[in-house]
Amino acid sequence: MVRMRAIHVARLDGPQSAELVEIDEPTDGGVVIDVHAAGVAFPDALQTRGLYQHRPELPYIPGAEVAGVVRSAPAGAHVKTGDRVAALTMLSGAMAEVVALPADRVFTLPENVSFEAGAGLLFNDLTVHCALRTRGRLAPGETLLVHGAAGGIGTSTLRLAAAWGASRAIAVVSTEDKAAVARAAGATDVVLAGGFKDAVKELTGGRGVDVVVDPVGGDRFTDSLRSLAPGGRLLVIGFTGGDIPTVKVNRLLLNNVDAVGVGWGAWAATHPGYLQEQWAELEPLLASGLVVPPEPVVYPLERAGDAIASLEDRSARGKVVVKIR
Ligand SMILES: NC(=O)c1ccc[n+]([C@@H]2O[C@H](COP(=O)([O-])OP(=O)(O)OC[C@H]3O[C@@H](n4cnc5c(N)ncnc54)[C@H](OP(=O)(O)O)[C@@H]3O)[C@@H](O)[C@H]2O)c1
């Protein structure tokens, strides 16, 4: 067997359980990829403590997405040896020198997107596509409010919002230095999380926004509903704030607003071909430069635990990736 370097999580003691190991290269069929970089997302942190709904068997390789070069592909696949690609391992398996994946989770990377940017692209951008386009019905000229705006989902939303019609994207962040990250990603306005409702009211002349993108949840949920204009949609994406909020549904009725669930993985699993359809919409925007690729913070493979910890301790700025070769 040929050996490869990979990250293993063998104990559920948090991000620092991630350790560099040598294991056998995968032998399964599918598209075999020499991985250059792997993305880090919030579920990777939760998984290291057994707190995420998907619990891989121990030891597992963390990471949901990669970018690299195709080593081999089955006959008839849409990619071939030597192609630069990004790919989804989906919730574990990414932080390894070689992965083998079904062809429908492999996407040709435009020449202008680096491996590091490519490894930080699919998980968030395709979730945001599902949120804004499929579930949130964002219409041209509508306005957005984005929580956790300097995080992975947040910066992805800010990079994509204008291309998909948003006329304004108001970012909500916890600190001034995160405000700079949100502005660089495309925010038109930035407000601090404390008191965001009043700030949004003032910025929108009392009207509110059409869509709230919420990967944070917790105690700001009710104020998010109050920040919606009539006909507005609050997109429920995640709960980095810790608590899963509850809502009195009279609030939906009184202001004619929707709380909309966005479960991208579940949607993809029940809609065959969806991932490739999403990519067909996103890829031309990246290739033409209309949407800029992410500019991730890059950690070496040996520091994968620190990379994952930066999401758990809230110190991450923008997307985080691990460089593998
Ligand atoms: N529904 C789906 O299909 C789907 C798909 C992908 C990801 N997600 C979810 O989306 C969420 C965001 O993921 P991500 O990768 O963007 O995470 P991330 O990069 O870590 O960003 C999350 C942001 O949440 C904010 N936050 C507020 N309270 C926090 C706390 N106690 N601990 C950590 N962060 C806190 C932080 O911003 P401030 O410090 O500025 O508040 C942070 O920038 C996660 O819950 C993830 O599971 C859902």
The ligand as an SDF file (V2000), in Angstrom:
LIG
                    3D

 48 52  0  0  0  0  0  0  0  0999 V2000
  -27.6020   24.9960    6.8410 N   0  0  0  0  0  0  0  0  0  0  0  0
  -26.6170   24.5740    6.0840 C   0  0  0  0  0  0  0  0  0  0  0  0
  -26.8270   23.9180    5.0710 O   0  0  0  0  0  0  0  0  0  0  0  0
  -25.2110   24.9170    6.4790 C   0  0  0  0  0  0  0  0  0  0  0  0
  -24.1270   24.7340    5.6060 C   0  0  0  0  0  0  0  0  0  0  0  0
  -22.8550   25.1730    6.0050 C   0  0  0  0  0  0  0  0  0  0  0  0
  -22.6820   25.7190    7.2730 C   0  0  0  0  0  0  0  0  0  0  0  0
  -23.7620   25.8300    8.1000 N   0  0  0  0  0  0  0  0  0  0  0  0
  -23.6580   26.4240    9.4370 C   0  0  0  0  0  0  0  0  0  0  0  0
  -23.3830   27.8030    9.3200 O   0  0  0  0  0  0  0  0  0  0  0  0
  -22.7730   28.2360   10.5410 C   0  0  0  0  0  0  0  0  0  0  0  0
  -21.5680   29.1050   10.2200 C   0  0  0  0  0  0  0  0  0  0  0  0
  -20.5320   28.3220    9.7170 O   0  0  0  0  0  0  0  0  0  0  0  0
  -19.1530   29.0100    9.2820 P   0  0  0  0  0  0  0  0  0  0  0  0
  -18.2960   27.9240    8.7420 O   0  0  0  0  0  0  0  0  0  0  0  0
  -19.4460   30.2220    8.5040 O   0  0  0  0  0  0  0  0  0  0  0  0
  -18.5810   29.4550   10.7220 O   0  0  0  0  0  0  0  0  0  0  0  0
  -17.4940   30.5990   11.0600 P   0  0  0  0  0  0  0  0  0  0  0  0
  -16.6240   30.8420    9.8830 O   0  0  0  0  0  0  0  0  0  0  0  0
  -16.8860   30.1900   12.3340 O   0  0  0  0  0  0  0  0  0  0  0  0
  -18.3950   31.9170   11.2700 O   0  0  0  0  0  0  0  0  0  0  0  0
  -19.3910   31.9360   12.2310 C   0  0  0  0  0  0  0  0  0  0  0  0
  -19.5620   33.3140   12.8240 C   0  0  0  0  0  0  0  0  0  0  0  0
  -20.4990   33.1570   13.8990 O   0  0  0  0  0  0  0  0  0  0  0  0
  -20.3020   34.2090   14.8160 C   0  0  0  0  0  0  0  0  0  0  0  0
  -20.4970   33.7380   16.1960 N   0  0  0  0  0  0  0  0  0  0  0  0
  -21.4160   34.2340   17.0470 C   0  0  0  0  0  0  0  0  0  0  0  0
  -21.3490   33.6060   18.2100 N   0  0  0  0  0  0  0  0  0  0  0  0
  -20.3670   32.7020   18.1300 C   0  0  0  0  0  0  0  0  0  0  0  0
  -19.8190   31.7540   19.0450 C   0  0  0  0  0  0  0  0  0  0  0  0
  -20.2860   31.6210   20.2850 N   0  0  0  0  0  0  0  0  0  0  0  0
  -18.8080   30.9700   18.6280 N   0  0  0  0  0  0  0  0  0  0  0  0
  -18.3450   31.0740   17.3740 C   0  0  0  0  0  0  0  0  0  0  0  0
  -18.8290   31.9680   16.4490 N   0  0  0  0  0  0  0  0  0  0  0  0
  -19.8270   32.7710   16.8380 C   0  0  0  0  0  0  0  0  0  0  0  0
  -18.8830   34.7380   14.6000 C   0  0  0  0  0  0  0  0  0  0  0  0
  -19.0290   36.1030   14.1870 O   0  0  0  0  0  0  0  0  0  0  0  0
  -18.9910   37.3050   15.2230 P   0  0  0  0  0  0  0  0  0  0  0  0
  -17.8440   37.0710   16.1570 O   0  0  0  0  0  0  0  0  0  0  0  0
  -18.7990   38.5100   14.3640 O   0  0  0  0  0  0  0  0  0  0  0  0
  -20.3270   37.2680   15.9240 O   0  0  0  0  0  0  0  0  0  0  0  0
  -18.3260   33.9190   13.4510 C   0  0  0  0  0  0  0  0  0  0  0  0
  -17.6230   34.7230   12.5260 O   0  0  0  0  0  0  0  0  0  0  0  0
  -22.4660   26.9720   11.3430 C   0  0  0  0  0  0  0  0  0  0  0  0
  -23.4710   26.7800   12.3240 O   0  0  0  0  0  0  0  0  0  0  0  0
  -22.5440   25.8820   10.3070 C   0  0  0  0  0  0  0  0  0  0  0  0
  -22.8680   24.6410   10.8730 O   0  0  0  0  0  0  0  0  0  0  0  0
  -25.0050   25.4380    7.7300 C   0  0  0  0  0  0  0  0  0  0  0  0
  1  2  1  0
  2  3  2  0
  2  4  1  0
  4  5  1  0
  4 48  2  0
  5  6  2  0
  6  7  1  0
  7  8  2  0
  8  9  1  0
  8 48  1  0
  9 10  1  0
  9 46  1  0
 10 11  1  0
 11 12  1  0
 11 44  1  0
 12 13  1  0
 13 14  1  0
 14 15  2  0
 14 16  1  0
 14 17  1  0
 17 18  1  0
 18 19  2  0
 18 20  1  0
 18 21  1  0
 21 22  1  0
 22 23  1  0
 23 24  1  0
 23 42  1  0
 24 25  1  0
 25 26  1  0
 25 36  1  0
 26 27  1  0
 26 35  1  0
 27 28  2  0
 28 29  1  0
 29 30  1  0
 29 35  2  0
 30 31  1  0
 30 32  2  0
 32 33  1  0
 33 34  2  0
 34 35  1  0
 36 37  1  0
 36 42  1  0
 37 38  1  0
 38 39  2  0
 38 40  1  0
 38 41  1  0
 42 43  1  0
 44 45  1  0
 44 46  1  0
 46 47  1  0
M  CHG  2   8   1  16  -1
M  END
$$$$
